[in-house]
Amino acid sequence: MTTLKGKVHYVGVNDRVKTLFEGLWPLPYGVTYNSYLIADDKVALVDSVDVNFFDLFLEKVKGILGERPIDYLVINHMEPDHSGAIRLLRKVYPDITLVSNKKALEMVEGFYGAGAKTLTIAEGDTLELGHHTLRFHMIPMVHWPETMVSYDITEHILFSGDAFGCFGALNGTPLDSRMDTSVYWSEMERYYANIVGKYGAPVQKALQKLKALDIEMVCSTHGPVWTGENIARVGGIYDRLSRYEAEEGVVIAYGSMYGNTLQMAETIAGELAAQGIRKVVMHDVSRVNHSFILADLFRYKGIILGAPTYNASIYPPMEMLMSEIEMRDMKNRYLGYFGSFSWACHSVKRLAAFSEKVGFEVTGTPVEMKQGMKEATCAACRELGKAMADRLKADR
Ligand code: FEO
């Protein structure tokens, strides 16, 4: 049991079992489903947990409340990793009132069936609990349409839903001030790139709205509870990523079946380094889970993609990566590309179509290689690397 501030307790759970979040994104350090219990004159739960952790969750809740009932379940975000326990919660607490906006409550009905007592709130509405008073602010599309935050006016706590969340289970405590937080920063960037990445504009709107609040503690649905200087750091990460701001560096994402396309990638990387670009990250699109590639694509300004032709199109893992980039509406990137073929070149055409669609600034001349590496191809790859280096250095 952990009391956070005032009458707010942490009752979330660690998930160290799931290997892929959303069936897609690896969880090397696990993940949390955070829930907060406000044991005030009225009792409110803020968000709940994945249904598979209900027993442990209930034990934590009862450890604080005993047989006292829960008056309200505040739903900041309806996605089932936070709402999956609703049906079971209602069995244990039949009089619980679900508190959220109209859209979220409609979704609750769609997922879990009607019949619950509900309280529909809108922007700026408040819920008095005794010592604590919650005020609700809508932050749609961060990253679902129903998303909102609950701000505790009394203790200046922001219950932020997925906003400011990150991957990574908690090792003993939810409070950032009592732990080594180092693992969470890169996990926050990866979480953002994977889960929230498409919604840069809504995140910017949300940040503008939340700027007006005096926040002393951020309680999101995933990862540590943030306090002190970390609040600005977390806000800064979400701000930078949602503006698609990137640092100098290049991600070379390549596919290669027999090592020929890889030789092109190696040549480009060598030239980038020779030209003074220190941050060059190479990712094999077949071997590296795209979760990590996407995180690096959000971090660095330069992107170079290369793959062989395959079935009169492009190597499938590269097709998937291109789709994942397109889905995130990424902006402000420099793009170079290259490809190879044995008898008919399709991969570079496919990369050209991708380039047109995403609208990145094309940097250097795309390189096409027939069969194996020759001096002319090698020179063209070096030219591509140099062009990308020059473009990046022009921004210094
Ligand atoms: Fe953690 Fe969008 O659910």
Boltz pocket constraint, residues with backbone or C-beta under 6 A from the ligand:
constraints:
  - pocket:
      binder: B
      contacts: [[A, 77], [A, 79], [A, 81], [A, 82], [A, 143], [A, 162], [A, 221], [A, 222]]
      max_distance: 6.0
